Amino acid sequence: MTGMSGRRAGGRAERVAKRAAPPEVNPCPPGQLGGVYKPLSEPEIIAIYETAIRLLAELGMGEVPPILARRFLDHGAERSGNRILFPRGMVECAIRVAAKEFTFHGRDPARSIHVGGERVHFGTGGAAVQTLDLDTGHYRPSTLRDLYDFTRLQDTLTNVSWFTRCCVATDMADPFDLDVNTVFALLKGTTKPVATSFTLAEHVAPILRMVDMALGKEGDFRRTPFLKAHISPVISPMRFGEDAVEVTLACMEHGLPISCITAAQSGATAPATLAGFLAQSLAETLASLIMVNVIQPGYPMVFSNWPLVIDLRTGAFCGGGGEISVMNAASAQISNWLGLPSGVASSMTDAKAIDAQYGVEKAMSSLAAGLAGGNLIYESSGMMASLLGASFEAFILDDEMHSMIYRTLRGVEVNEETLGFDAICEAVTGAGHFLGGAHTIAAMQRDYFYPRYADRDAPVTWAEKGQSDAWVRARKAARNILDTHRPDYLSHDAEARIRGEFNILLDT
């Protein structure tokens, strides 16, 4: 009896150790397929699309810069007073020749992502002017150091597939210094695909020279363009913005992939009705697509149609809620229907603290966008306070949330192994349970995600550990990363050359 008990105890200990060990594979990696959530029926998509086509053909676009107007007219557009009209054939030609998929490179090739189809990637965006301070728990103006710290923090997070600067360095008074130092922080802090914006077109060339200096020699960037530009060349309702158009042209000249972002707001710069909003916003994003593809057919552009919502009682921007969740999901569905690489927004909670509102609004909007198949889901990590704030703790918790969403998107694999007929028979006729069985161990490692920050302890265990909440656990994790992860992605020589030519204000 003693020998038998010892064997059983030893076997159980081994099984417990296996269960406690981290999984050998990531059961929910980025790039899962979406597209199962379809808030619009096929006839509804067609009705929205036809309204957008009619808006472009009959109302057209205003304030078209002369350099664009000439190109549009040469490609079949028509002038009507001070507006440019786009016939159906011209719109559909742009859709036909547009890039459908492309690689968004990382400086580290292993971190490159493929954009298009129904692959879903969560990333960042935003221009928060405040940071939720790790030490005080209060909001304060964002700084260049914050941007660099956010960059190196997210460098460790699996589910931030690309990093767009999430905050504005408000301590940079000069626009050129702001643009230069923003890109410098990205170069220094991560090798993921990155994105930025440019205040003026003339900033593009010198900043790309700086990027080539970081890579080693002139022309290196064009071979694997890892920096993408976020631009809003169309201003709602239905007009172009000349400065942003000039930035777009400069970026295309230097080979930067671009996200042309339409960011209308319901009831203010677009109709309050969801269907009318989607029709106008689609027309505006198609105008950007036409612009890009009359200049260079097939140029890598993310069709970034971001429906944004305001609270019609107060006029305040609303980052969370059911309306913004369903509209961005619908936008992703329409873009996928057109076969275009889609960009939408999610996780833009209005909450100022990491609380129940934060969790509800982020999870609802991120899951909806993922299930709908948004290719690049912006704003989805770290953003707080209706995009006015960014939070280190939020980056930690959002990364875990997105693992859960990727696991949801992965769905249920049905095959002979997973159906488990033999395992069921073995358990029923043998031990009477599935604990510790080979079939269970295999599934544990392959099919289940085990959170690090979501608490699954019993109440008594939680109390014994100090009754910490998610905010406390995330703050501890963020501090640990910032204390220990100090990447050195710029060589000493490259950084010295850059600092010698540019006014780099990030301390060493």
Disulfide bonds with the S-S distance in Angstrom:
none
